[in-house]
Structure formats: structure tokens, C-alpha cells
Amino acid sequence: MSEVIAIRELEDCLDGTIVRECQLDGVLDRETMRRLAAGGTLEFYERFPRPYFRIDLMGAVIQGVIGCDSFRATLPADSEQGVRQELQQRVSG
């Protein structure tokens, strides 16, 4: 099981949207992707040269590539509080 070891601020948009990169202690695999997607809508492009996924979950968008050690979370302006804990719980199961 992976663990979120760092969350890096990428940018904040004018509309208040928050963009963060979540660094894992290992590589992102299909099981971690499925845990992140629990309760949301998963689009998975397995046949891409680098298998890409996008998850829509309660106003947030999570994007990543299977085999990488990070993923991107785009969050509504009012959701920064508790983001690390929620993502950690989903990643580690």
C-alpha cells in the first residue's frame, strides 16, 4: 500500500480552485487508483502509452498516470481543509 508523503502546491486559480500534487512513497497502481475513485466517477484510459485516469469526486478532480509516483488533485476553493487526511485514507485503504 502506498502512502502520501508530501503535498505540493502547484497553483491556485483566479476562481479559487486549488491545484496540488500528491507525492507517494511508491508508484501509483490500479488498486490505489480504484481506492481513490471510490464513490466517484472513474475514467481510465488503459490503452494510452502511459495509462491515464481521471476521477470526479465531490467537486474535486484527481488525475494521474499508472506507474508514476504522484497524482494531481484539483479542488474547489472551500475544500483545502482536511485534504491530506482524506487522500491519505483513500490511498492507504
Residue frames as qw, qx, qy, qz and C-alpha x, y, z in Angstrom:
[[0.000, 0.886, 0.463, 0.000, 0.00, 0.00, 0.00],
 [0.391, 0.448, -0.009, 0.804, 1.17, 3.48, -0.84],
 [0.319, -0.715, -0.414, 0.465, 1.21, 6.50, 1.39],
 [0.242, 0.892, 0.101, 0.367, 1.02, 10.21, 0.61],
 [0.695, -0.277, -0.203, 0.631, 4.36, 11.60, 1.79],
 [0.180, -0.319, 0.005, 0.930, 4.08, 15.17, 0.50],
 [0.310, 0.779, 0.541, 0.061, 1.55, 17.56, -0.97],
 [0.369, -0.178, 0.181, 0.894, 3.00, 20.32, -3.13],
 [0.285, 0.760, 0.302, -0.500, 1.17, 23.48, -4.11],
 [0.537, 0.247, 0.538, 0.601, 1.13, 23.79, -7.89],
 [0.005, 0.229, 0.223, 0.948, -1.12, 26.77, -8.44],
 [0.150, 0.539, 0.666, -0.493, -4.25, 28.49, -7.26],
 [0.215, 0.451, 0.584, 0.640, -6.60, 29.74, -9.95],
 [0.091, -0.191, 0.034, -0.977, -8.35, 33.10, -10.02],
 [0.616, -0.358, -0.385, -0.586, -11.68, 31.39, -9.43],
 [0.554, -0.546, 0.446, -0.442, -10.35, 29.96, -6.16],
 [0.979, 0.090, -0.172, -0.062, -9.67, 26.45, -7.46],
 [0.427, -0.710, 0.560, 0.009, -6.76, 24.76, -5.66],
 [0.863, 0.387, -0.324, -0.032, -4.29, 22.51, -7.52],
 [0.495, -0.657, 0.562, -0.088, -1.99, 20.16, -5.58],
 [0.670, 0.364, -0.645, -0.055, 0.47, 17.42, -6.49],
 [0.792, -0.475, 0.285, -0.258, 0.38, 14.48, -4.11],
 [0.332, 0.566, -0.754, 0.035, 3.67, 12.58, -3.85],
 [0.945, -0.230, -0.074, -0.219, 3.52, 8.89, -2.97],
 [0.446, -0.640, 0.625, 0.038, 6.14, 6.70, -1.29],
 [0.523, -0.009, 0.806, 0.276, 5.83, 4.21, -4.17],
 [0.076, 0.008, -0.592, -0.803, 4.28, 4.00, -7.61],
 [0.581, 0.176, 0.241, -0.757, 0.60, 4.50, -8.29],
 [0.054, -0.006, 0.967, 0.247, -1.04, 1.21, -9.25],
 [0.357, -0.323, -0.618, -0.622, -4.54, 0.18, -10.34],
 [0.471, -0.496, -0.702, 0.199, -5.62, -0.72, -6.81],
 [0.233, -0.363, -0.258, 0.865, -4.64, 2.72, -5.49],
 [0.149, -0.071, -0.396, -0.903, -6.50, 4.30, -8.42],
 [0.435, -0.423, -0.723, -0.330, -9.62, 2.31, -7.53],
 [0.407, -0.498, -0.573, 0.508, -9.40, 3.34, -3.87],
 [0.091, -0.212, 0.001, 0.973, -9.10, 6.99, -4.88],
 [0.269, -0.133, -0.537, -0.789, -12.14, 6.59, -7.14],
 [0.168, -0.373, -0.890, 0.200, -14.42, 5.01, -4.51],
 [0.043, 0.703, 0.543, -0.457, -17.72, 6.88, -4.61],
 [0.108, 0.658, -0.194, -0.719, -16.71, 8.95, -7.64],
 [0.798, 0.572, 0.123, -0.145, -16.67, 8.64, -11.41],
 [0.525, -0.468, 0.565, 0.431, -13.58, 7.00, -12.88],
 [0.710, 0.683, -0.104, -0.141, -12.40, 7.43, -16.47],
 [0.609, -0.489, 0.563, 0.271, -9.47, 5.09, -17.15],
 [0.639, 0.697, -0.245, -0.216, -7.57, 5.10, -20.44],
 [0.814, -0.352, 0.446, 0.120, -5.67, 1.85, -20.08],
 [0.811, 0.371, 0.313, 0.325, -4.58, 1.72, -23.73],
 [0.138, 0.973, -0.179, 0.051, -2.77, 5.06, -23.67],
 [0.652, 0.448, -0.489, 0.367, 1.03, 4.68, -23.90],
 [0.131, 0.134, -0.672, 0.717, 1.04, 5.83, -20.27],
 [0.283, -0.524, -0.789, -0.152, -2.25, 4.58, -18.70],
 [0.036, -0.216, 0.167, -0.961, -4.05, 7.78, -17.61],
 [0.222, -0.561, -0.796, 0.039, -7.00, 8.17, -15.25],
 [0.128, -0.315, 0.059, -0.938, -9.33, 10.95, -14.20],
 [0.262, -0.442, -0.826, 0.230, -11.64, 10.80, -11.19],
 [0.228, -0.490, -0.085, -0.837, -14.51, 13.21, -10.49],
 [0.509, -0.346, -0.735, 0.285, -15.28, 13.07, -6.80],
 [0.292, -0.777, -0.461, 0.315, -17.42, 15.53, -4.83],
 [0.125, 0.988, 0.033, -0.082, -16.36, 18.56, -6.86],
 [0.342, -0.690, 0.553, 0.316, -12.70, 17.53, -6.99],
 [0.834, 0.508, -0.195, -0.086, -10.80, 16.15, -9.98],
 [0.596, -0.549, 0.559, 0.176, -7.96, 13.67, -9.42],
 [0.754, 0.617, -0.198, -0.109, -5.68, 12.86, -12.37],
 [0.460, -0.625, 0.618, 0.125, -2.73, 10.55, -12.68],
 [0.659, 0.472, -0.548, -0.207, -0.75, 8.01, -14.64],
 [0.960, -0.269, 0.074, -0.036, -0.36, 4.40, -13.54],
 [0.860, 0.148, -0.090, 0.481, 3.29, 3.75, -12.68],
 [0.188, 0.667, -0.181, 0.698, 4.10, 7.32, -11.60],
 [0.456, -0.216, -0.658, 0.559, 4.84, 8.30, -8.01],
 [0.063, 0.277, 0.311, -0.907, 2.41, 11.24, -7.83],
 [0.120, 0.598, 0.727, 0.314, -1.03, 12.41, -8.89],
 [0.015, 0.166, 0.002, 0.986, -2.73, 15.79, -9.26],
 [0.077, -0.607, -0.760, 0.218, -5.76, 16.93, -7.29],
 [0.024, -0.295, -0.177, -0.939, -7.81, 19.94, -8.39],
 [0.207, -0.456, -0.782, 0.371, -10.08, 21.02, -5.57],
 [0.080, -0.836, -0.375, -0.392, -12.87, 23.56, -5.07],
 [0.121, 0.638, -0.292, 0.702, -11.80, 26.67, -3.15],
 [0.557, -0.554, 0.246, -0.567, -13.53, 25.66, 0.08],
 [0.977, -0.111, -0.134, -0.119, -12.11, 22.13, 0.34],
 [0.405, 0.612, -0.587, 0.341, -8.42, 22.55, 1.28],
 [0.447, -0.480, 0.563, -0.503, -9.11, 21.73, 4.94],
 [0.767, -0.134, 0.582, -0.234, -8.55, 18.02, 5.57],
 [0.727, 0.563, -0.291, -0.263, -7.44, 17.21, 2.03],
 [0.202, 0.540, -0.810, 0.110, -4.24, 15.47, 3.10],
 [0.427, -0.128, 0.795, -0.410, -6.08, 13.21, 5.55],
 [0.781, 0.370, 0.248, -0.438, -8.80, 12.29, 3.04],
 [0.633, 0.609, -0.453, -0.154, -6.32, 11.49, 0.26],
 [0.004, -0.465, 0.856, -0.227, -4.11, 9.54, 2.65],
 [0.614, 0.016, 0.657, -0.437, -7.06, 7.44, 3.80],
 [0.805, 0.485, 0.043, -0.338, -8.08, 6.68, 0.25],
 [0.457, 0.647, -0.610, -0.031, -4.55, 5.85, -0.91],
 [0.016, -0.376, 0.880, -0.290, -3.66, 3.59, 2.01],
 [0.550, -0.223, -0.733, -0.332, -7.07, 1.93, 2.14]]
